[in-house]
Amino acid sequence: MHVILDLCLVPLGVGVSVSKYVVVCHKVLEETGLQTSLHAYGTNIEGEWDDVMAAVKKCHEAVHAMGAPRITTTIKLGTRTDREQTMADKVNSVEKQLE
């Protein structure tokens, strides 16, 4: 099943700045070959359900390996069975209406 997922992974107990953890997670996601889109408060990921969930797990593993004792993650996701839809399709639909 195809999924579009919004991931916000926040390491706890590592201080105020978390950008180095975001960088590591982003690199993990790039290595998976999944389609991603970084934004100010997270990353959108699209692909097959199992692949996306495995990528989220890899991000957790990588951030814990950096020494983060805790991680809190917020996930929003959507699936469709009536037609195929990508992240770009969703953005393009809104942008067309803004014209």
N, CA, C and O atoms as CSV, one atom per row, in Angstrom:
chain,resi,resn,atom,element,x,y,z
A,1,MET,N,N,0.838,-1.172,0.000
A,1,MET,CA,C,0.000,0.000,0.000
A,1,MET,C,C,0.889,1.243,0.000
A,1,MET,O,O,1.838,1.339,0.778
A,2,HIS,N,N,0.575,2.181,-0.869
A,2,HIS,CA,C,1.305,3.443,-0.967
A,2,HIS,C,C,0.865,4.363,0.164
A,2,HIS,O,O,-0.322,4.440,0.479
A,3,VAL,N,N,1.832,5.071,0.782
A,3,VAL,CA,C,1.523,5.970,1.885
A,3,VAL,C,C,2.312,7.265,1.717
A,3,VAL,O,O,3.442,7.270,1.229
A,4,ILE,N,N,1.689,8.354,2.133
A,4,ILE,CA,C,2.385,9.631,2.286
A,4,ILE,C,C,2.380,9.910,3.783
A,4,ILE,O,O,1.322,9.946,4.412
A,5,LEU,N,N,3.568,10.105,4.350
A,5,LEU,CA,C,3.722,10.225,5.793
A,5,LEU,C,C,4.452,11.523,6.124
A,5,LEU,O,O,5.413,11.899,5.453
A,6,ASP,N,N,3.984,12.192,7.160
A,6,ASP,CA,C,4.669,13.375,7.683
A,6,ASP,C,C,5.324,12.980,8.995
A,6,ASP,O,O,4.644,12.574,9.938
A,7,LEU,N,N,6.640,13.098,9.054
A,7,LEU,CA,C,7.423,12.657,10.205
A,7,LEU,C,C,8.024,13.855,10.930
A,7,LEU,O,O,8.677,14.702,10.320
A,8,CYS,N,N,7.799,13.916,12.224
A,8,CYS,CA,C,8.457,14.904,13.079
A,8,CYS,C,C,9.088,14.132,14.234
A,8,CYS,O,O,8.403,13.731,15.176
A,9,LEU,N,N,10.390,13.930,14.151
A,9,LEU,CA,C,11.140,13.160,15.130
A,9,LEU,C,C,11.929,14.141,15.998
A,9,LEU,O,O,12.721,14.931,15.483
A,10,VAL,N,N,11.712,14.090,17.315
A,10,VAL,CA,C,12.362,15.032,18.229
A,10,VAL,C,C,13.133,14.261,19.301
A,10,VAL,O,O,12.536,13.588,20.141
A,11,PRO,N,N,14.467,14.365,19.265
A,11,PRO,CA,C,15.260,13.732,20.325
A,11,PRO,C,C,15.126,14.530,21.613
A,11,PRO,O,O,15.118,15.761,21.587
A,12,LEU,N,N,15.022,13.837,22.732
A,12,LEU,CA,C,14.914,14.483,24.038
A,12,LEU,C,C,16.181,14.225,24.843
A,12,LEU,O,O,16.829,13.190,24.689
A,13,GLY,N,N,16.522,15.169,25.695
A,13,GLY,CA,C,17.691,15.008,26.544
A,13,GLY,C,C,18.995,15.315,25.850
A,13,GLY,O,O,20.054,14.856,26.277
A,14,VAL,N,N,18.926,16.105,24.758
A,14,VAL,CA,C,20.125,16.402,23.972
A,14,VAL,C,C,20.392,17.904,23.864
A,14,VAL,O,O,21.277,18.322,23.118
A,15,GLY,N,N,19.648,18.703,24.589
A,15,GLY,CA,C,19.819,20.144,24.505
A,15,GLY,C,C,18.778,20.778,23.604
A,15,GLY,O,O,17.850,20.122,23.131
A,16,VAL,N,N,18.959,22.082,23.378
A,16,VAL,CA,C,17.966,22.854,22.638
A,16,VAL,C,C,18.057,22.628,21.128
A,16,VAL,O,O,17.031,22.462,20.468
A,17,SER,N,N,19.255,22.621,20.582
A,17,SER,CA,C,19.423,22.461,19.140
A,17,SER,C,C,19.368,20.994,18.755
A,17,SER,O,O,20.059,20.164,19.345
A,18,VAL,N,N,18.549,20.677,17.770
A,18,VAL,CA,C,18.427,19.285,17.322
A,18,VAL,C,C,18.797,19.116,15.848
A,18,VAL,O,O,18.587,18.046,15.277
A,19,SER,N,N,19.345,20.160,15.233
A,19,SER,CA,C,19.607,20.109,13.792
A,19,SER,C,C,20.549,18.974,13.387
A,19,SER,O,O,20.367,18.382,12.323
A,20,LYS,N,N,21.552,18.659,14.214
A,20,LYS,CA,C,22.473,17.579,13.831
A,20,LYS,C,C,21.751,16.228,13.787
A,20,LYS,O,O,22.139,15.341,13.027
A,21,TYR,N,N,20.715,16.075,14.594
A,21,TYR,CA,C,19.929,14.841,14.582
A,21,TYR,C,C,19.018,14.795,13.350
A,21,TYR,O,O,18.804,13.737,12.758
A,22,VAL,N,N,18.494,15.952,12.984
A,22,VAL,CA,C,17.671,16.047,11.771
A,22,VAL,C,C,18.518,15.695,10.550
A,22,VAL,O,O,18.061,14.993,9.649
A,23,VAL,N,N,19.747,16.185,10.528
A,23,VAL,CA,C,20.642,15.897,9.404
A,23,VAL,C,C,20.874,14.397,9.274
A,23,VAL,O,O,20.806,13.851,8.173
A,24,VAL,N,N,21.148,13.731,10.386
A,24,VAL,CA,C,21.393,12.283,10.346
A,24,VAL,C,C,20.150,11.539,9.870
A,24,VAL,O,O,20.245,10.641,9.034
A,25,CYS,N,N,18.992,11.908,10.398
A,25,CYS,CA,C,17.749,11.260,9.968
A,25,CYS,C,C,17.510,11.503,8.480
A,25,CYS,O,O,17.105,10.594,7.757
A,26,HIS,N,N,17.761,12.726,8.027
A,26,HIS,CA,C,17.563,13.038,6.606
A,26,HIS,C,C,18.486,12.186,5.727
A,26,HIS,O,O,18.073,11.709,4.670
A,27,LYS,N,N,19.719,12.001,6.161
A,27,LYS,CA,C,20.656,11.158,5.402
A,27,LYS,C,C,20.170,9.712,5.359
A,27,LYS,O,O,20.279,9.046,4.330
A,28,VAL,N,N,19.637,9.234,6.472
A,28,VAL,CA,C,19.071,7.883,6.513
A,28,VAL,C,C,17.952,7.767,5.484
A,28,VAL,O,O,17.887,6.792,4.734
A,29,LEU,N,N,17.081,8.756,5.452
A,29,LEU,CA,C,15.959,8.734,4.505
A,29,LEU,C,C,16.452,8.787,3.065
A,29,LEU,O,O,15.901,8.098,2.206
A,30,GLU,N,N,17.465,9.581,2.783
A,30,GLU,CA,C,18.028,9.654,1.431
A,30,GLU,C,C,18.559,8.298,0.987
A,30,GLU,O,O,18.394,7.905,-0.168
A,31,GLU,N,N,19.196,7.589,1.908
A,31,GLU,CA,C,19.767,6.279,1.585
A,31,GLU,C,C,18.703,5.254,1.218
A,31,GLU,O,O,18.992,4.292,0.507
A,32,THR,N,N,17.463,5.450,1.699
A,32,THR,CA,C,16.407,4.491,1.393
A,32,THR,C,C,15.910,4.611,-0.042
A,32,THR,O,O,15.318,3.674,-0.577
A,33,GLY,N,N,16.152,5.770,-0.669
A,33,GLY,CA,C,15.660,5.990,-2.023
A,33,GLY,C,C,14.207,6.411,-2.071
A,33,GLY,O,O,13.647,6.570,-3.156
A,34,LEU,N,N,13.581,6.596,-0.912
A,34,LEU,CA,C,12.193,7.047,-0.878
A,34,LEU,C,C,12.116,8.522,-1.257
A,34,LEU,O,O,13.080,9.270,-1.096
A,35,GLN,N,N,10.972,8.920,-1.755
A,35,GLN,CA,C,10.733,10.325,-2.068
A,35,GLN,C,C,10.529,11.080,-0.757
A,35,GLN,O,O,9.692,10.686,0.054
A,36,THR,N,N,11.285,12.166,-0.537
A,36,THR,CA,C,11.153,12.944,0.693
A,36,THR,C,C,11.076,14.425,0.381
A,36,THR,O,O,11.494,14.882,-0.683
A,37,SER,N,N,10.528,15.164,1.340
A,37,SER,CA,C,10.484,16.616,1.231
A,37,SER,C,C,10.637,17.191,2.633
A,37,SER,O,O,9.730,17.089,3.459
A,38,LEU,N,N,11.788,17.793,2.890
A,38,LEU,CA,C,12.081,18.399,4.179
A,38,LEU,C,C,11.311,19.708,4.306
A,38,LEU,O,O,11.248,20.487,3.355
A,39,HIS,N,N,10.724,19.955,5.481
A,39,HIS,CA,C,10.075,21.236,5.745
A,39,HIS,C,C,10.455,21.696,7.142
A,39,HIS,O,O,11.197,21.001,7.836
A,40,ALA,N,N,9.966,22.838,7.563
A,40,ALA,CA,C,10.436,23.481,8.792
A,40,ALA,C,C,10.228,22.648,10.051
A,40,ALA,O,O,11.014,22.753,10.992
A,41,TYR,N,N,9.192,21.826,10.085
A,41,TYR,CA,C,8.903,21.046,11.289
A,41,TYR,C,C,8.822,19.558,11.031
A,41,TYR,O,O,8.101,18.846,11.730
A,42,GLY,N,N,9.560,19.071,10.023
A,42,GLY,CA,C,9.560,17.645,9.772
A,42,GLY,C,C,9.911,17.306,8.339
A,42,GLY,O,O,10.499,18.108,7.613
A,43,THR,N,N,9.543,16.123,7.957
A,43,THR,CA,C,9.828,15.612,6.621
A,43,THR,C,C,8.639,14.812,6.116
A,43,THR,O,O,8.102,13.965,6.830
A,44,ASN,N,N,8.229,15.085,4.875
A,44,ASN,CA,C,7.234,14.250,4.217
A,44,ASN,C,C,7.971,13.113,3.522
A,44,ASN,O,O,9.028,13.316,2.926
A,45,ILE,N,N,7.402,11.921,3.605
A,45,ILE,CA,C,7.997,10.734,2.991
A,45,ILE,C,C,6.898,9.999,2.239
A,45,ILE,O,O,5.783,9.861,2.742
A,46,GLU,N,N,7.206,9.530,1.039
A,46,GLU,CA,C,6.214,8.711,0.343
A,46,GLU,C,C,6.849,7.458,-0.210
A,46,GLU,O,O,8.017,7.442,-0.600
A,47,GLY,N,N,6.039,6.396,-0.234
A,47,GLY,CA,C,6.499,5.121,-0.750
A,47,GLY,C,C,5.590,4.010,-0.268
A,47,GLY,O,O,4.485,4.258,0.216
A,48,GLU,N,N,6.059,2.804,-0.405
A,48,GLU,CA,C,5.279,1.668,0.066
A,48,GLU,C,C,5.315,1.616,1.590
A,48,GLU,O,O,6.339,1.904,2.209
A,49,TRP,N,N,4.185,1.244,2.186
A,49,TRP,CA,C,3.993,1.274,3.643
A,49,TRP,C,C,5.176,0.677,4.403
A,49,TRP,O,O,5.751,1.337,5.269
A,50,ASP,N,N,5.540,-0.555,4.089
A,50,ASP,CA,C,6.602,-1.239,4.837
A,50,ASP,C,C,7.945,-0.531,4.695
A,50,ASP,O,O,8.722,-0.467,5.648
A,51,ASP,N,N,8.214,-0.002,3.507
A,51,ASP,CA,C,9.474,0.709,3.281
A,51,ASP,C,C,9.527,2.009,4.081
A,51,ASP,O,O,10.560,2.345,4.659
A,52,VAL,N,N,8.421,2.731,4.111
A,52,VAL,CA,C,8.368,3.998,4.851
A,52,VAL,C,C,8.502,3.736,6.349
A,52,VAL,O,O,9.250,4.431,7.037
A,53,MET,N,N,7.784,2.744,6.849
A,53,MET,CA,C,7.865,2.442,8.284
A,53,MET,C,C,9.261,1.940,8.675
A,53,MET,O,O,9.749,2.239,9.765
A,54,ALA,N,N,9.890,1.187,7.792
A,54,ALA,CA,C,11.259,0.736,8.053
A,54,ALA,C,C,12.217,1.930,8.094
A,54,ALA,O,O,13.164,1.939,8.880
A,55,ALA,N,N,11.974,2.922,7.261
A,55,ALA,CA,C,12.813,4.125,7.254
A,55,ALA,C,C,12.653,4.912,8.549
A,55,ALA,O,O,13.632,5.433,9.083
A,56,VAL,N,N,11.434,5.000,9.054
A,56,VAL,CA,C,11.197,5.682,10.332
A,56,VAL,C,C,11.955,4.956,11.444
A,56,VAL,O,O,12.567,5.594,12.300
A,57,LYS,N,N,11.912,3.638,11.428
A,57,LYS,CA,C,12.640,2.856,12.432
A,57,LYS,C,C,14.142,3.113,12.333
A,57,LYS,O,O,14.817,3.260,13.352
A,58,LYS,N,N,14.665,3.168,11.106
A,58,LYS,CA,C,16.089,3.431,10.917
A,58,LYS,C,C,16.473,4.810,11.451
A,58,LYS,O,O,17.558,4.982,12.007
A,59,CYS,N,N,15.590,5.787,11.285
A,59,CYS,CA,C,15.855,7.119,11.844
A,59,CYS,C,C,15.956,7.046,13.363
A,59,CYS,O,O,16.862,7.627,13.961
A,60,HIS,N,N,15.027,6.332,13.980
A,60,HIS,CA,C,15.076,6.177,15.434
A,60,HIS,C,C,16.383,5.514,15.853
A,60,HIS,O,O,17.038,5.965,16.794
A,61,GLU,N,N,16.757,4.460,15.166
A,61,GLU,CA,C,17.988,3.748,15.516
A,61,GLU,C,C,19.207,4.653,15.384
A,61,GLU,O,O,20.094,4.631,16.237
A,62,ALA,N,N,19.251,5.443,14.322
A,62,ALA,CA,C,20.398,6.322,14.085
A,62,ALA,C,C,20.484,7.428,15.133
A,62,ALA,O,O,21.574,7.753,15.604
A,63,VAL,N,N,19.350,8.002,15.497
A,63,VAL,CA,C,19.345,9.083,16.486
A,63,VAL,C,C,19.685,8.546,17.879
A,63,VAL,O,O,20.401,9.201,18.635
A,64,HIS,N,N,19.178,7.365,18.220
A,64,HIS,CA,C,19.579,6.748,19.486
A,64,HIS,C,C,21.080,6.447,19.490
A,64,HIS,O,O,21.748,6.626,20.508
A,65,ALA,N,N,21.602,5.994,18.362
A,65,ALA,CA,C,23.028,5.683,18.270
A,65,ALA,C,C,23.902,6.927,18.468
A,65,ALA,O,O,25.070,6.820,18.841
A,66,MET,N,N,23.325,8.103,18.217
A,66,MET,CA,C,24.040,9.368,18.431
A,66,MET,C,C,24.038,9.775,19.904
A,66,MET,O,O,24.684,10.751,20.285
A,67,GLY,N,N,23.312,9.023,20.723
A,67,GLY,CA,C,23.300,9.308,22.149
A,67,GLY,C,C,22.017,9.888,22.696
A,67,GLY,O,O,21.937,10.180,23.889
A,68,ALA,N,N,21.005,10.063,21.855
A,68,ALA,CA,C,19.730,10.573,22.351
A,68,ALA,C,C,19.058,9.492,23.188
A,68,ALA,O,O,18.757,8.415,22.674
A,69,PRO,N,N,18.815,9.764,24.483
A,69,PRO,CA,C,18.226,8.737,25.335
A,69,PRO,C,C,16.735,8.519,25.077
A,69,PRO,O,O,16.203,7.439,25.332
A,70,ARG,N,N,16.066,9.557,24.567
A,70,ARG,CA,C,14.624,9.458,24.290
A,70,ARG,C,C,14.321,10.148,22.977
A,70,ARG,O,O,15.021,11.072,22.561
A,71,ILE,N,N,13.261,9.680,22.332
A,71,ILE,CA,C,12.772,10.304,21.106
A,71,ILE,C,C,11.257,10.333,21.183
A,71,ILE,O,O,10.617,9.347,21.547
A,72,THR,N,N,10.698,11.479,20.833
A,72,THR,CA,C,9.255,11.536,20.658
A,72,THR,C,C,8.997,11.815,19.180
A,72,THR,O,O,9.620,12.695,18.586
A,73,THR,N,N,8.086,11.067,18.605
A,73,THR,CA,C,7.819,11.196,17.178
A,73,THR,C,C,6.335,11.383,16.943
A,73,THR,O,O,5.496,10.681,17.507
A,74,THR,N,N,6.039,12.352,16.091
A,74,THR,CA,C,4.671,12.573,15.646
A,74,THR,C,C,4.594,12.176,14.183
A,74,THR,O,O,5.407,12.605,13.363
A,75,ILE,N,N,3.604,11.348,13.868
A,75,ILE,CA,C,3.410,10.885,12.500
A,75,ILE,C,C,1.972,11.161,12.078
A,75,ILE,O,O,1.023,10.836,12.791
A,76,LYS,N,N,1.834,11.766,10.905
A,76,LYS,CA,C,0.538,11.858,10.233
A,76,LYS,C,C,0.723,11.120,8.918
A,76,LYS,O,O,1.754,11.273,8.263
A,77,LEU,N,N,-0.247,10.335,8.530
A,77,LEU,CA,C,-0.104,9.622,7.267
A,77,LEU,C,C,-1.440,9.474,6.578
A,77,LEU,O,O,-2.502,9.528,7.199
A,78,GLY,N,N,-1.354,9.288,5.284
A,78,GLY,CA,C,-2.558,9.093,4.495
A,78,GLY,C,C,-2.340,8.039,3.430
A,78,GLY,O,O,-1.248,7.895,2.879
A,79,THR,N,N,-3.396,7.312,3.157
A,79,THR,CA,C,-3.394,6.316,2.082
A,79,THR,C,C,-4.635,6.526,1.237
A,79,THR,O,O,-5.631,7.073,1.710
A,80,ARG,N,N,-4.576,6.094,-0.004
A,80,ARG,CA,C,-5.733,6.156,-0.900
A,80,ARG,C,C,-5.847,4.833,-1.647
A,80,ARG,O,O,-4.844,4.208,-1.990
A,81,THR,N,N,-7.061,4.428,-1.886
A,81,THR,CA,C,-7.284,3.243,-2.711
A,81,THR,C,C,-8.041,3.578,-3.983
A,81,THR,O,O,-8.144,2.742,-4.882
A,82,ASP,N,N,-8.576,4.803,-4.072
A,82,ASP,CA,C,-9.368,5.174,-5.244
A,82,ASP,C,C,-8.510,5.603,-6.425
A,82,ASP,O,O,-8.940,5.491,-7.573
A,83,ARG,N,N,-7.285,6.100,-6.154
A,83,ARG,CA,C,-6.368,6.477,-7.228
A,83,ARG,C,C,-4.981,6.695,-6.651
A,83,ARG,O,O,-4.814,6.811,-5.437
A,84,GLU,N,N,-3.988,6.749,-7.528
A,84,GLU,CA,C,-2.627,7.028,-7.107
A,84,GLU,C,C,-2.477,8.530,-6.895
A,84,GLU,O,O,-3.024,9.333,-7.651
A,85,GLN,N,N,-1.728,8.900,-5.859
A,85,GLN,CA,C,-1.477,10.316,-5.596
A,85,GLN,C,C,-0.113,10.460,-4.953
A,85,GLN,O,O,0.255,9.687,-4.069
A,86,THR,N,N,0.635,11.458,-5.405
A,86,THR,CA,C,1.961,11.722,-4.852
A,86,THR,C,C,1.932,13.009,-4.034
A,86,THR,O,O,0.950,13.752,-4.047
A,87,MET,N,N,3.032,13.255,-3.323
A,87,MET,CA,C,3.161,14.509,-2.585
A,87,MET,C,C,3.059,15.684,-3.545
A,87,MET,O,O,2.398,16.679,-3.250
A,88,ALA,N,N,3.712,15.568,-4.690
A,88,ALA,CA,C,3.700,16.642,-5.684
A,88,ALA,C,C,2.280,16.893,-6.191
A,88,ALA,O,O,1.892,18.043,-6.396
A,89,ASP,N,N,1.505,15.833,-6.395
A,89,ASP,CA,C,0.108,15.997,-6.835
A,89,ASP,C,C,-0.675,16.847,-5.847
A,89,ASP,O,O,-1.431,17.735,-6.240
A,90,LYS,N,N,-0.489,16.571,-4.574
A,90,LYS,CA,C,-1.228,17.289,-3.536
A,90,LYS,C,C,-0.855,18.775,-3.517
A,90,LYS,O,O,-1.727,19.637,-3.409
A,91,VAL,N,N,0.423,19.065,-3.623
A,91,VAL,CA,C,0.878,20.458,-3.620
A,91,VAL,C,C,0.417,21.168,-4.891
A,91,VAL,O,O,-0.059,22.302,-4.839
A,92,ASN,N,N,0.561,20.499,-6.024
A,92,ASN,CA,C,0.145,21.104,-7.296
A,92,ASN,C,C,-1.342,21.449,-7.303
A,92,ASN,O,O,-1.734,22.481,-7.848
A,93,SER,N,N,-2.161,20.608,-6.712
A,93,SER,CA,C,-3.598,20.863,-6.658
A,93,SER,C,C,-3.897,22.175,-5.939
A,93,SER,O,O,-4.733,22.959,-6.388
A,94,VAL,N,N,-3.221,22.408,-4.836
A,94,VAL,CA,C,-3.443,23.638,-4.065
A,94,VAL,C,C,-2.865,24.836,-4.817
A,94,VAL,O,O,-3.495,25.892,-4.882
A,95,GLU,N,N,-1.668,24.675,-5.384
A,95,GLU,CA,C,-1.041,25.787,-6.104
A,95,GLU,C,C,-1.882,26.240,-7.291
A,95,GLU,O,O,-1.971,27.439,-7.558
A,96,LYS,N,N,-2.502,25.304,-8.010
A,96,LYS,CA,C,-3.381,25.658,-9.130
A,96,LYS,C,C,-4.564,26.498,-8.658
A,96,LYS,O,O,-4.979,27.440,-9.334
A,97,GLN,N,N,-5.095,26.149,-7.500
A,97,GLN,CA,C,-6.235,26.900,-6.965
A,97,GLN,C,C,-5.831,28.279,-6.473
A,97,GLN,O,O,-6.669,29.177,-6.389
A,98,LEU,N,N,-4.551,28.458,-6.145
A,98,LEU,CA,C,-4.069,29.773,-5.707
A,98,LEU,C,C,-3.846,30.746,-6.859
A,98,LEU,O,O,-3.765,31.955,-6.643
A,99,GLU,N,N,-3.747,30.229,-8.078
A,99,GLU,CA,C,-3.495,31.082,-9.254
A,99,GLU,C,C,-4.673,31.964,-9.565
A,99,GLU,O,O,-4.629,32.740,-10.519
